[in-house]
Amino acid sequence: MQYQHTPVLPDELISGIQVKSGGVYLDCTVGGGGHSALILQKCELIKLVAIDHDQMAIAAAQVKLSEFSDRLEFWHGNFSQYRPKQKFNGIIADLGVSSAQLDLPERGFSFRDAGDLDMRMDQSQTLTAADIVNDYAEIELSKIFFELGEERYSYRIARAIVKARPLKTTVQLADVIFHAVPRAYRYGRIHPATRVFQALRITVNQELKALETLLQKAPDWLEVGGKIGIISFHSLEDRIVKHRLKEDDRLRVDTKKPVIATEAEVSVNPRSRSAKLRIATKLEPLG
């Protein structure tokens, strides 16, 4: 399958980080290369480092951005483990799961089609969603679903999963969750398995821990006056981004409220509905 991913808030992000000619930029989540392409097209002489922990995304971005290969460097891995060789004029991260990942059943991110309970962004790591679902204790599962999925029926769902084990596919897991919750909860705005799948994905990929590490390190990677722009997609991520940017005395927050998608963008790209962009600027060191 071709890697398809439409970048969210493209104009708002590019204008927000104030891309300039001769600048050096870091895309922590290159995905299909959409945001990186916009940066590289914006001005001449721009250089960019593109990171992703999904090798499929790296391969797709290498094709999409091939015309900029002389100004582009790729690094495969989690952005929290990156060690830069230089400082940047801008750093961006789009924390969402790509359409390509959701649309491939074998990746296990979605329950629309039957696929293995995988959910690994970096498929070289060992821990999978199947390991968590089938091996973790009931109390551990309940805690994960409640804290990382904000799921009110976390205990009922965890108990049902333990009774139904072993579970092999995404569809099997979604069906167990569906029947574990009260009937009135089954037909709400979102499928009752949605929050559990989010919690499992976050756990498998240690997403919140990686985000915390990035936000601690990234200000030191920026030139004075450089910008960092983070796009989050759920309240747990946005809460971390909001507070870490605000509390960091190396930064000045430029967005008092998060930037959200216009109705026009949402009509074309529905996944942008939940996107929130926050931007901050690197300050001169005190003293």
Buried (B, 14 or more C-beta within 10 A) or exposed (E): EEBEBBBBBBEBBBEBBBBBEEBBBBBBBBBBBBBBBBBBEBEEEBBBBBBBBBBBBBBBBBEBBEEBEEBBEBBBBBBBEBEBEEBBBBBBBBBBBBBBBBBBBEBBBBBEEBBBBBBBBBEEEEBBBBEBBBEBEBEEBBBBBBBBBBBEBBBBBBBBBBEBEEBBBBBBBBBBBBEBBEEEEEEEEEBBBBBBBBBBBBBBBBBBEBBBBBBEBBBEBBBEEBBBBBBBBBEBBBEBBBEBBEEBEBBEBBBEEBBBBEEEBBEEBEBBBBBBBBBBBBBEEEE
